[in-house]
Amino acid sequence: MENRRETVHEAVRGVAGCLVVAAGGAAGMLAWAPYGRRGIFGGFEGESEWNVLLLGLPVMTLGGLAAGAALLALVQGKWRRSLGAAALLAALAGFGVAFDVLQGPPSSCGPDC
């Protein structure tokens, strides 16, 4: 009886963990959405910036997944896993800044804005 209870408890924790990480990925996509709308559907003279889709969406989604995994590892008390997920999150943030993945199309009012 006790073994079955432990198995059910592990299954519930696993499902909850998957839901937390999936929610992190969804949050990353939702955070990307305003940049995607502005970058893909054009700005000045209908110009599109496809790097927002090709680089921005994966970076933001993976960042959300890494944040969810770090949070889950922290809650479970697994410090090494949480540090690994935080390092991945920092690497993704560095990649995003280096390649300016959320840069939309140029502004319509020029450099004097």
N, C-alpha and C positions, 0 to 999 in steps of 0.2 A: 504494500500500500504506500509506504513512504517513498519507494523508488519511483512509482508512478507520479506522485505529487511533485517530486523534484524534476522529473521529465517535463511535466506540464508547466512548471515554473520557468524552466529554461526556455521552453518554446515561447511562452508569453514574453519573456525578456528579449528573445531574439526578434520577435515580431515588433515589439516596441522599439528596439534599436533600428530596425529597418525603416520604420515609420519616421523616426527622428532624422535619420540621414536623408530619406526621401523629402521630408519637409525642408531640410537645408538646401537640397537641390532645387526645389520649387521656389524657395526664397531667392536663390541666386538668379533663377530665370525671371522672377518678378522684378528684381532689382535691375536686371538688364533691359527689360521691356521699354522703358522710356528712351534709352539710348538707341535701341534697335529701331523703334518707330521713327525717330529723328534721323538716324543714319541710313536706313534702307529706303524709306519712302521719300527721301530727298529733302533738300533744303533749298538753297539758292539755285535757281534755274533747274530744279529737278535733279541735281547731282546726287548720286548715291555713294555711300562709303561702305563697301562690302566687307572691309576688315571688321566692322562692328558685328557682322553676322559670323564671319568665318573665324575670327579670333575672340571677339567679345563674348559671344554666347557660350562657347565651351569653357572659357576661363571663369566666367561668372558661375556657371553651373557646377564646375568642378570645385570652385571655391566654396560654394554652398554645401556641397557634399563633404568637403574636408572640414568645414566648420561644424557640421552635424556630427561627423565622426569624432572630432575633438571633444565636443560637448558630451557625447555618449561615453567616451573613454574617461572623461573627468568625473562624470556621475558614477561610473562603475569603479573609480579609484585606480585605474590603470594608467599610471603616470607616463610610462614610456610610450605607450600608444598615443596618448594625448599630445606628448611632445612631438612625435612623428607627424601627426596630423597638423599640428600647429606649424611645423617646419614646411610641410607641403603647402599650407595656406600662405605662408610668407613667400615661398617660391612662386606661387601663382600670382600673388600681388606684385612681386618684383617683375615677373614676365609681363603682366598687364601694364605696369608703368613704363617699362622699357620699350614696349612696342605700341604704346598708347592705343590699346585695343578698344577703348570706348569713345574715341574721337569721332565725332560726327562730321557731316559735311561742313565746309567753311561757312562762316557767318555771312549773311546777306548784306550787312551794312559796311563791310570792309574793316580795315585795321584801326580806324578811328573810333570805334565803338567803345 
